Amino acid sequence: MYLYDHIDQRLVDERVAQFRDQVRRHLAGELDEARFLPLRLQNGLYMQKHAHMLRIAIPYGLLSSAQLRRLAHIARTYDRDYAHFTTRQNVQLNWPALEDVPEILAQLAEVQMHAIQTSGNCIRNITTDQFAGVAPDEVADPFIWAELMRQWSSFHPEFAFLPRKFKIAISGSPADRAATLLHDIGVYALRGDDGSAGFRVVVGGGLGRTPMVGHVIREFLPWQHLLTYLEAVLRVYNRYGRRDNKYKARIKILVKDRTPAGFRDEVEAEWAQLAGGPSTVPVEEIDRISARFTRPAYRSLEADERPLAALAPDEPGFARWAQRNVHPHRVPGYAAVTLSLKPTGKPPGDASADQMDAIAALADRYSFGELRVSHEQNLVFSDVERSALPQLWRELRALGLATPNVGLLTNIVSCPGGDFCSLANAVSIPVAQAIQERFDDLDYLHDIGELDLNISGCINACGHHHIGHIGILGVDKAGEEWYQVTIGGRQGPQAAIGRIIGPSFARDEIPDVVERLIGHYLEVRESDAERFVDTVARIGLEPFKEAVYAHAD
């Protein structure tokens, strides 16, 4: 965990005091809604369909057990007894009363949390891999660099009022589990030919109304120049990005209009004036930030080459969970574990206050008091001793957190949709639940194999439907809820945007559509090892389209 210093704490405490006064003045009628709007957005407070929504930052997805306990307390005391974990590694409260929000923020500040820059046209929460720091395939630990960028971007006056919201992701692994290619800026750690550390820089990715995969504008950037180069990118965007049309204001539109090569040249020219300047990163700064992180006190354990199933040979449920929810670790004798927030019948990404308290207790016992939030809206214990996995599984199963579906169809990524969001065209949660109920057979799920299904209630794509192997988008047709289906999307090094299979469907048709898509895949795949998305890439869209619409006719 990164531990605040006195400067971090003072910044957060002063923001709480400032917002407390702003809320007081608004409730007293001294600040009208038009003037209060930008102030509440600067503190992560939205107005949704039924109530306010508070988005709380979880920088690069890292949480302590103490912070999770505080979230549980706040959810129980000031909300409706649960919280929602998002695809941006943040957490949302859907029902806080406006007059309670300053006290909520004050209580968050006590455990080094805040809601700063979770909204508005600024640099948002910087995200990374949920296995950062422990993945065996990692080139560099992204946490230090993510924290460096967090400190650089927080309250940066030049980037407080950008043309549009701005998202940065960093990956420390060639596998790119942080989806860097689909962010406004993606930073990808690598080693130069001489072994020196640096980054590949990708610009112009994003989802939403105009989904695009980003473009590499620098193949290798020495680590000392990370901030100066990012400043150059943001200055070009700030100067030329559109402010007259919010739908064309994202950097991806600017990169497309000026061409990737032209945009790169403008960034390089800007960088020539900044390189070597005040934002150049000295090694002492990296050492300072690194020293603020606590490190797990790993025990010296012998590498255990036995299959995980051998740890509990008499419990077949453990073997299935270990196959899907347990992940490799760079330290011998340890593993990372995904806690599934996707049981059938529950909104994806939701956790109750009681569950959060229980998870915090388990984190203390099994994972050095730390956990992570994943892009798939699950939680992760990053440092679990292999020998403790069977007992952890038993305790997670009792809490409803051991569904063995990571990477499978029912591990659905979904935004809150029309049940909460005023921007949504259609509901998302009931659709996700209907699909989960249709495929609530673990044997069948494992036969289907790896398949990402993502659902968004509107074109803003908070459910990342564009990169689902199957993507579902809520659309409005004459005031009615309909759903558009895409296939072939994916994240990672070969990121791709899914393609629409045809006309949209009524809500009650969606489980049937998914079943037809999967049925055709099972008929034509070349082997059990060929994933759905790979079959789509091999045979194309048309056979799937025919399988769906011929049956509908």
C-alpha positions as CSV (number, residue, x, y, z in Angstrom):
1,M,0.0,0.0,0.0
2,Y,1.0,3.6,-0.6
3,L,0.9,5.5,2.6
4,Y,0.2,9.2,2.6
5,D,2.7,11.7,3.7
6,H,1.7,15.0,5.4
7,I,1.3,16.7,2.0
8,D,-1.1,14.1,0.7
9,Q,-3.2,14.2,3.9
10,R,-3.3,17.9,4.0
11,L,-4.5,18.2,0.4
12,V,-7.3,15.7,1.1
13,D,-8.3,17.3,4.4
14,E,-8.5,20.8,2.9
15,R,-10.6,19.6,0.1
16,V,-13.1,18.0,2.6
17,A,-13.3,21.3,4.5
18,Q,-13.8,23.2,1.3
19,F,-16.6,21.0,0.1
20,R,-18.3,20.9,3.4
21,D,-18.7,24.7,3.2
22,Q,-19.8,24.5,-0.4
23,V,-22.6,22.0,0.5
24,R,-23.6,24.2,3.5
25,R,-23.9,27.2,1.2
26,H,-25.9,25.3,-1.4
27,L,-28.3,23.8,1.1
28,A,-28.8,27.3,2.5
29,G,-29.6,28.7,-0.9
30,E,-26.4,30.7,-1.2
31,L,-25.1,28.6,-4.2
32,D,-27.6,27.8,-6.9
33,E,-27.5,24.5,-8.8
34,A,-25.7,25.9,-11.8
35,R,-22.8,27.1,-9.6
36,F,-22.8,24.1,-7.3
37,L,-22.7,21.6,-10.2
38,P,-19.0,21.9,-11.1
39,L,-18.1,22.0,-7.4
40,R,-19.9,18.7,-6.7
41,L,-18.4,17.1,-9.8
42,Q,-14.9,18.0,-8.6
43,N,-15.7,15.8,-5.6
44,G,-17.1,12.8,-7.5
45,L,-20.7,13.6,-6.8
46,Y,-23.2,13.0,-9.6
47,M,-27.0,13.2,-9.8
48,Q,-28.4,10.0,-11.1
49,K,-31.9,8.9,-12.0
50,H,-33.2,8.6,-8.4
51,A,-30.5,10.1,-6.1
52,H,-27.0,11.3,-5.9
53,M,-24.1,8.9,-6.7
54,L,-20.7,9.3,-5.1
55,R,-17.7,7.9,-7.0
56,I,-14.8,7.2,-4.6
57,A,-11.3,6.9,-6.0
58,I,-9.3,3.7,-5.6
59,P,-5.9,4.7,-7.1
60,Y,-4.7,1.9,-9.4
61,G,-7.2,-0.4,-7.8
62,L,-5.3,-1.0,-4.5
63,L,-7.2,-1.1,-1.2
64,S,-6.2,-1.9,2.4
65,S,-8.5,-3.9,4.7
66,A,-8.9,-0.8,6.9
67,Q,-10.2,1.2,3.8
68,L,-12.6,-1.6,2.9
69,R,-13.9,-1.7,6.5
70,R,-14.5,2.1,6.2
71,L,-16.4,1.6,2.9
72,A,-18.5,-1.0,4.6
73,H,-19.3,1.3,7.5
74,I,-20.2,4.1,5.2
75,A,-22.4,1.9,3.0
76,R,-24.2,0.7,6.1
77,T,-24.5,4.1,7.8
78,Y,-25.1,6.5,4.9
79,D,-26.3,4.3,1.9
80,R,-28.3,1.2,1.4
81,D,-25.9,-1.4,2.8
82,Y,-23.9,-2.1,-0.4
83,A,-21.3,-0.6,-2.8
84,H,-20.6,-1.1,-6.5
85,F,-17.1,-1.7,-7.8
86,T,-16.6,-0.3,-11.3
87,T,-14.6,-1.1,-14.4
88,R,-12.4,1.9,-13.6
89,Q,-11.2,0.3,-10.4
90,N,-13.3,2.7,-8.3
91,V,-16.3,2.2,-6.0
92,Q,-19.7,3.9,-6.1
93,L,-22.4,4.6,-3.6
94,N,-25.7,4.9,-5.3
95,W,-27.9,6.5,-2.6
96,P,-26.0,9.0,-0.4
97,A,-28.0,12.0,0.9
98,L,-26.4,15.3,-0.2
99,E,-26.1,16.6,3.4
100,D,-24.2,13.5,4.4
101,V,-21.6,13.6,1.6
102,P,-19.1,16.0,3.5
103,E,-19.1,13.6,6.5
104,I,-18.6,10.6,4.2
105,L,-15.6,12.4,2.6
106,A,-14.2,13.3,6.0
107,Q,-14.4,9.6,7.1
108,L,-12.8,8.5,3.9
109,A,-9.9,11.0,4.5
110,E,-9.3,9.4,7.8
111,V,-8.2,6.2,6.0
112,Q,-6.4,8.0,3.1
113,M,-9.2,7.9,0.6
114,H,-11.1,10.6,-1.4
115,A,-13.3,11.3,-4.4
116,I,-11.1,13.8,-6.1
117,Q,-10.9,13.7,-9.9
118,T,-13.4,10.9,-10.2
119,S,-15.5,13.2,-12.4
120,G,-15.0,16.3,-14.6
121,N,-12.8,17.1,-17.6
122,C,-9.6,16.2,-15.9
123,I,-7.2,13.2,-15.6
124,R,-9.2,10.5,-13.9
125,N,-8.2,7.5,-11.8
126,I,-5.0,6.0,-13.3
127,T,-5.5,2.3,-13.6
128,T,-3.3,-0.8,-14.0
129,D,-3.2,-4.6,-13.8
130,Q,-5.0,-6.2,-10.9
131,F,-1.9,-8.5,-10.6
132,A,0.6,-5.6,-10.6
133,G,3.7,-6.3,-8.5
134,V,3.0,-10.1,-8.2
135,A,2.6,-11.3,-11.8
136,P,5.5,-13.6,-13.0
137,D,5.5,-12.1,-16.5
138,E,5.9,-8.5,-15.3
139,V,8.7,-6.3,-16.7
140,A,8.3,-3.5,-14.1
141,D,6.1,-2.9,-11.1
142,P,3.4,-0.4,-12.3
143,F,2.4,0.8,-8.9
144,I,5.3,3.2,-8.4
145,W,4.8,4.7,-11.9
146,A,1.0,4.9,-11.4
147,E,1.5,6.7,-8.1
148,L,4.0,9.1,-9.7
149,M,1.4,9.9,-12.4
150,R,-1.3,10.3,-9.7
151,Q,0.8,12.8,-7.8
152,W,1.7,14.7,-11.0
153,S,-1.9,14.9,-12.2
154,S,-3.7,15.7,-9.0
155,F,-4.7,19.3,-9.0
156,H,-2.5,20.0,-12.0
157,P,-3.7,23.5,-13.0
158,E,-2.9,23.1,-16.6
159,F,-5.0,19.9,-16.9
160,A,-7.9,20.7,-14.6
161,F,-10.3,21.8,-17.5
162,L,-9.4,19.6,-20.4
163,P,-11.7,19.4,-23.4
164,R,-13.1,16.1,-22.0
165,K,-12.4,13.5,-19.3
166,F,-9.0,11.9,-19.7
167,K,-8.0,8.3,-18.8
168,I,-4.5,6.8,-18.4
169,A,-3.6,3.2,-17.9
170,I,-0.2,1.6,-17.3
171,S,0.7,-2.1,-17.9
172,G,3.8,-3.7,-16.5
173,S,3.3,-7.0,-18.4
174,P,3.4,-7.9,-22.1
175,A,0.0,-9.5,-21.6
176,D,-1.5,-6.0,-21.1
177,R,-4.1,-6.9,-18.6
178,A,-4.7,-3.1,-18.1
179,A,-6.2,-2.6,-21.6
180,T,-3.7,0.2,-22.3
181,L,-4.6,0.2,-26.0
182,L,-8.1,1.4,-25.1
183,H,-7.3,4.5,-23.1
184,D,-6.6,8.1,-23.9
185,I,-3.0,7.4,-23.1
186,G,-1.6,3.9,-22.6
187,V,1.8,3.4,-21.0
188,Y,3.4,0.1,-21.5
189,A,6.6,-0.9,-19.5
190,L,9.4,-2.5,-21.5
191,R,13.2,-2.9,-21.7
192,G,15.3,-1.2,-24.3
193,D,17.8,-3.1,-26.4
194,D,20.5,-2.2,-23.8
195,G,18.3,-3.5,-21.0
196,S,17.3,0.0,-19.8
197,A,13.8,0.6,-18.4
198,G,11.3,2.7,-20.4
199,F,7.8,2.8,-21.8
200,R,6.0,2.5,-25.1
201,V,3.4,5.3,-25.3
202,V,0.0,4.7,-26.9
203,V,-2.4,7.6,-27.6
204,G,-6.0,7.9,-28.9
205,G,-7.7,4.8,-27.6
206,G,-11.1,4.8,-26.1
207,L,-14.6,3.3,-26.2
208,G,-17.9,5.3,-26.0
209,R,-19.6,6.8,-29.0
210,T,-16.6,6.3,-31.3
211,P,-14.6,3.3,-30.2
212,M,-11.0,3.2,-31.3
213,V,-7.8,1.3,-30.6
214,G,-4.9,3.5,-29.7
215,H,-1.8,4.3,-31.8
216,V,1.8,3.9,-30.7
217,I,3.4,7.3,-31.0
218,R,6.7,6.4,-29.3
219,E,8.1,2.9,-29.2
220,F,10.6,3.6,-26.4
221,L,10.6,6.5,-23.9
222,P,13.4,6.4,-21.2
223,W,11.7,6.3,-17.8
224,Q,13.1,9.7,-16.7
225,H,11.0,11.4,-19.4
226,L,7.7,9.9,-18.6
227,L,6.0,13.0,-17.2
228,T,7.5,15.5,-19.7
229,Y,6.2,13.3,-22.5
230,L,2.8,13.0,-21.0
231,E,2.7,16.8,-20.5
232,A,3.5,17.2,-24.2
233,V,0.6,14.9,-25.2
234,L,-1.8,16.8,-22.9
235,R,-0.6,20.2,-24.1
236,V,-1.3,19.3,-27.7
237,Y,-4.7,17.9,-26.7
238,N,-5.5,20.9,-24.5
239,R,-4.6,23.3,-27.3
240,Y,-6.4,21.6,-30.2
241,G,-9.0,19.4,-28.7
242,R,-12.6,20.5,-29.5
243,R,-14.6,22.2,-26.9
244,D,-17.7,23.0,-29.0
245,N,-18.9,19.4,-29.2
246,K,-18.5,17.0,-26.3
247,Y,-19.1,14.0,-28.6
248,K,-16.0,15.0,-30.6
249,A,-13.9,16.3,-27.7
250,R,-11.9,13.1,-26.8
251,I,-8.3,12.9,-27.8
252,K,-9.1,9.9,-30.0
253,I,-11.0,12.3,-32.4
254,L,-8.1,14.7,-32.4
255,V,-5.6,11.9,-33.2
256,K,-7.9,10.7,-36.0
257,D,-8.4,14.2,-37.5
258,R,-4.7,15.1,-37.4
259,T,-3.6,11.5,-38.2
260,P,-1.5,9.5,-35.8
261,A,1.7,10.5,-37.6
262,G,0.7,14.2,-37.5
263,F,-0.3,14.1,-33.9
264,R,3.0,12.3,-33.0
265,D,5.0,15.0,-34.8
266,E,3.2,17.7,-32.8
267,V,3.8,15.9,-29.5
268,E,7.5,15.4,-30.4
269,A,7.8,19.1,-31.2
270,E,6.2,20.1,-27.9
271,W,8.3,17.6,-26.0
272,A,11.5,19.0,-27.4
273,Q,10.7,22.1,-25.3
274,L,9.9,20.1,-22.2
275,A,12.5,17.4,-22.1
276,G,15.1,17.9,-19.4
277,G,12.8,20.5,-17.7
278,P,11.3,20.5,-14.2
279,S,9.1,17.5,-14.7
280,T,12.0,15.2,-15.6
281,V,12.0,12.4,-13.1
282,P,15.1,12.0,-11.0
283,V,15.9,8.6,-9.4
284,E,15.5,10.2,-6.0
285,E,11.8,10.8,-6.7
286,I,11.3,7.2,-7.7
287,D,13.1,6.2,-4.5
288,R,10.9,8.5,-2.4
289,I,7.6,7.1,-3.8
290,S,8.9,3.5,-3.6
291,A,9.7,4.1,0.1
292,R,6.1,5.1,0.8
293,F,4.8,1.7,-0.3
294,T,4.5,-1.1,2.3
295,R,5.8,-4.5,1.1
296,P,4.4,-7.9,2.0
297,A,6.6,-9.8,4.4
298,Y,6.8,-13.0,2.3
299,R,7.9,-16.2,4.0
300,S,10.6,-18.3,2.4
301,L,8.5,-21.2,1.0
302,E,9.6,-24.0,-1.3
303,A,8.2,-24.0,-4.7
304,D,5.3,-26.4,-4.9
305,E,4.9,-28.0,-8.3
306,R,1.9,-30.1,-7.4
307,P,-1.4,-29.3,-9.2
308,L,-3.5,-27.0,-7.1
309,A,-6.3,-29.7,-7.0
310,A,-3.9,-31.9,-5.0
311,L,-4.2,-29.4,-2.1
312,A,-7.8,-30.6,-1.4
313,P,-8.1,-33.9,-3.3
314,D,-11.4,-34.9,-1.7
315,E,-13.2,-31.6,-2.6
316,P,-13.9,-31.4,-6.3
317,G,-15.4,-27.9,-6.0
318,F,-12.0,-26.6,-4.9
319,A,-10.3,-27.9,-8.0
320,R,-12.8,-26.1,-10.3
321,W,-12.3,-22.9,-8.3
322,A,-8.6,-23.2,-8.3
323,Q,-8.6,-23.6,-12.1
324,R,-10.6,-20.4,-12.7
325,N,-9.9,-18.1,-9.7
326,V,-6.3,-18.8,-8.7
327,H,-3.5,-17.2,-10.6
328,P,0.3,-17.5,-10.7
329,H,2.6,-15.5,-8.4
330,R,6.2,-14.4,-8.8
331,V,7.1,-15.5,-5.3
332,P,7.4,-19.3,-4.7
333,G,4.7,-20.7,-2.5
334,Y,2.2,-17.9,-3.2
335,A,-0.8,-17.3,-5.4
336,A,-3.2,-14.5,-6.3
337,V,-6.9,-15.2,-5.9
338,T,-10.0,-13.6,-7.5
339,L,-13.0,-13.1,-5.3
340,S,-16.0,-13.3,-7.6
341,L,-18.6,-10.6,-7.3
342,K,-20.6,-12.4,-10.0
343,P,-22.8,-15.0,-8.4
344,T,-26.0,-15.7,-10.3
345,G,-28.9,-13.4,-9.3
346,K,-26.7,-10.6,-7.9
347,P,-25.8,-7.3,-9.7
348,P,-22.3,-7.7,-11.2
349,G,-19.7,-5.8,-9.1
350,D,-21.9,-5.3,-6.0
351,A,-20.8,-6.2,-2.5
352,S,-22.8,-5.8,0.7
353,A,-21.5,-4.1,3.8
354,D,-21.3,-7.4,5.6
355,Q,-19.4,-9.0,2.7
356,M,-16.9,-6.1,2.7
357,D,-16.3,-6.5,6.4
358,A,-15.8,-10.2,6.0
359,I,-13.5,-9.7,3.0
360,A,-11.4,-7.2,5.1
361,A,-11.0,-9.8,7.8
362,L,-9.9,-12.5,5.3
363,A,-7.5,-10.0,3.7
364,D,-5.9,-9.5,7.1
365,R,-5.5,-13.3,7.6
366,Y,-4.6,-14.4,4.1
367,S,-3.2,-11.5,2.1
368,F,-1.2,-9.0,4.3
369,G,-4.2,-6.8,4.7
370,E,-4.4,-5.8,1.1
371,L,-6.6,-6.4,-1.9
372,R,-7.2,-5.1,-5.4
373,V,-10.2,-4.1,-7.6
374,S,-10.1,-5.6,-11.1
375,H,-11.4,-4.2,-14.4
376,E,-13.8,-7.1,-14.4
377,Q,-15.5,-5.8,-11.2
378,N,-14.1,-8.5,-9.0
379,L,-11.8,-8.3,-6.0
380,V,-8.3,-9.9,-5.7
381,F,-6.2,-11.1,-2.9
382,S,-2.7,-10.8,-4.4
383,D,-0.6,-12.6,-1.9
384,V,-2.0,-15.9,-0.6
385,E,0.1,-18.9,0.5
386,R,-0.7,-21.9,-1.6
387,S,-1.1,-24.1,1.4
388,A,-3.9,-21.7,2.7
389,L,-6.0,-21.9,-0.5
390,P,-8.3,-24.7,0.5
391,Q,-9.3,-23.0,3.7
392,L,-9.7,-19.6,2.0
393,W,-11.9,-21.3,-0.6
394,R,-14.2,-22.7,2.1
395,E,-14.6,-19.3,3.8
396,L,-15.2,-17.5,0.5
397,R,-17.8,-20.1,-0.5
398,A,-19.6,-19.5,2.7
399,L,-19.7,-15.8,1.8
400,G,-20.9,-16.3,-1.7
401,L,-17.6,-15.1,-3.1
402,A,-16.2,-18.3,-4.6
403,T,-18.2,-18.7,-7.9
404,P,-15.6,-20.4,-10.2
405,N,-16.4,-18.3,-13.3
406,V,-13.5,-16.0,-13.9
407,G,-12.9,-15.8,-17.6
408,L,-16.2,-17.6,-18.3
409,L,-19.5,-16.4,-19.7
410,T,-21.3,-15.6,-16.4
411,N,-18.4,-13.4,-15.2
412,I,-20.3,-10.6,-16.8
413,V,-19.0,-7.0,-16.8
414,S,-21.9,-4.6,-16.6
415,C,-22.6,-0.9,-15.8
416,P,-25.5,-0.1,-13.4
417,G,-27.6,0.8,-16.5
418,G,-31.1,2.2,-16.5
419,D,-31.9,1.1,-12.9
420,F,-29.7,3.9,-11.7
421,C,-28.1,6.0,-14.4
422,S,-30.0,8.9,-16.0
423,L,-27.9,8.6,-19.2
424,A,-28.8,5.0,-19.8
425,N,-31.2,4.0,-22.7
426,A,-31.9,0.6,-21.1
427,V,-31.3,-1.5,-18.0
428,S,-28.2,-3.6,-17.8
429,I,-28.4,-5.5,-14.5
430,P,-31.6,-7.5,-15.3
431,V,-30.1,-8.5,-18.6
432,A,-27.0,-9.7,-17.0
433,Q,-29.0,-11.7,-14.4
434,A,-31.2,-13.3,-17.1
435,I,-28.0,-14.5,-19.0
436,Q,-26.5,-15.8,-15.8
437,E,-29.6,-17.7,-15.0
438,R,-29.7,-19.2,-18.5
439,F,-26.2,-20.4,-18.2
440,D,-26.1,-21.3,-14.5
441,D,-24.5,-24.7,-15.2
442,L,-20.8,-24.9,-14.4
443,D,-20.2,-28.0,-16.5
444,Y,-21.6,-26.2,-19.5
445,L,-19.7,-23.0,-18.8
446,H,-16.4,-24.9,-18.7
447,D,-17.3,-26.7,-22.0
448,I,-17.9,-23.3,-23.6
449,G,-14.5,-22.1,-22.3
450,E,-13.2,-18.6,-22.1
451,L,-15.7,-16.0,-23.1
452,D,-16.0,-12.3,-22.1
453,L,-19.5,-10.9,-22.1
454,N,-19.9,-7.1,-21.4
455,I,-23.1,-5.0,-21.1
456,S,-23.6,-1.3,-21.3
457,G,-26.8,0.6,-20.8
458,C,-25.9,3.4,-23.3
459,I,-23.3,4.4,-25.8
460,N,-21.0,5.8,-23.1
461,A,-19.8,2.2,-22.7
462,C,-19.2,2.1,-19.0
463,G,-19.7,-1.7,-19.3
464,H,-17.0,-1.8,-22.0
465,H,-19.3,-3.7,-24.4
466,H,-17.1,-2.9,-27.4
467,I,-14.3,-5.2,-26.2
468,G,-16.5,-8.1,-25.0
469,H,-16.2,-11.2,-27.0
470,I,-19.9,-10.7,-27.0
471,G,-21.0,-7.1,-26.3
472,I,-24.5,-5.9,-25.5
473,L,-25.5,-2.3,-25.8
474,G,-28.8,-0.8,-24.7
475,V,-30.4,1.5,-27.3
476,D,-33.6,3.5,-27.5
477,K,-36.1,2.8,-30.2
478,A,-39.2,5.0,-30.0
479,G,-39.0,5.1,-26.2
480,E,-38.5,1.4,-25.8
481,E,-35.5,-0.6,-24.6
482,W,-33.7,-2.6,-27.3
483,Y,-30.3,-4.2,-27.4
484,Q,-27.6,-4.2,-30.0
485,V,-25.2,-7.1,-30.1
486,T,-21.6,-7.1,-31.2
487,I,-19.1,-10.0,-31.4
488,G,-15.3,-10.2,-31.8
489,G,-14.2,-7.6,-29.4
490,R,-11.1,-8.2,-27.2
491,Q,-8.6,-6.4,-25.0
492,G,-4.9,-7.1,-24.5
493,P,-2.1,-6.8,-27.0
494,Q,-4.4,-7.7,-29.9
495,A,-7.2,-5.4,-28.8
496,A,-10.1,-5.1,-31.2
497,I,-13.6,-3.5,-31.3
498,G,-16.5,-5.8,-31.7
499,R,-18.7,-5.7,-34.8
500,I,-22.5,-5.4,-34.8
501,I,-24.2,-8.5,-36.0
502,G,-27.4,-6.8,-37.2
503,P,-30.6,-5.2,-36.1
504,S,-31.2,-4.9,-32.3
505,F,-33.3,-7.2,-30.2
506,A,-36.0,-6.9,-27.5
507,R,-34.9,-7.4,-24.0
508,D,-36.5,-10.8,-23.5
509,E,-34.7,-12.1,-26.7
510,I,-31.2,-11.5,-25.4
511,P,-30.6,-14.8,-23.6
512,D,-31.8,-16.6,-26.7
513,V,-29.5,-14.6,-28.9
514,V,-26.5,-15.4,-26.6
515,E,-27.5,-19.1,-26.6
516,R,-27.6,-19.2,-30.5
517,L,-24.2,-17.5,-30.8
518,I,-22.7,-20.0,-28.4
519,G,-24.5,-22.9,-30.0
520,H,-23.0,-22.0,-33.4
521,Y,-19.6,-21.6,-31.9
522,L,-19.7,-25.0,-30.3
523,E,-20.7,-26.5,-33.7
524,V,-17.9,-24.9,-35.7
525,R,-14.9,-24.5,-33.3
526,E,-11.9,-26.5,-34.5
527,S,-11.0,-27.8,-31.0
528,D,-11.9,-27.3,-27.3
529,A,-9.0,-25.0,-27.1
530,E,-10.3,-22.5,-29.7
531,R,-12.0,-19.7,-27.9
532,F,-15.2,-18.0,-29.1
533,V,-13.4,-14.9,-30.0
534,D,-10.8,-16.8,-32.0
535,T,-13.6,-18.7,-33.9
536,V,-15.1,-15.3,-34.8
537,A,-11.8,-14.1,-36.1
538,R,-11.3,-17.3,-38.2
539,I,-14.8,-17.6,-39.8
540,G,-16.0,-14.0,-39.7
541,L,-19.3,-12.4,-38.7
542,E,-21.7,-13.8,-41.3
543,P,-22.1,-17.4,-40.0
544,F,-23.0,-16.1,-36.6
545,K,-25.4,-13.6,-38.0
546,E,-27.1,-16.3,-40.0
547,A,-27.3,-18.6,-37.0
548,V,-29.0,-15.8,-34.9
549,Y,-31.4,-14.3,-37.5
550,A,-32.4,-17.4,-39.4
551,H,-33.6,-18.9,-36.1
552,A,-35.4,-15.6,-35.3
553,D,-37.2,-15.7,-38.6
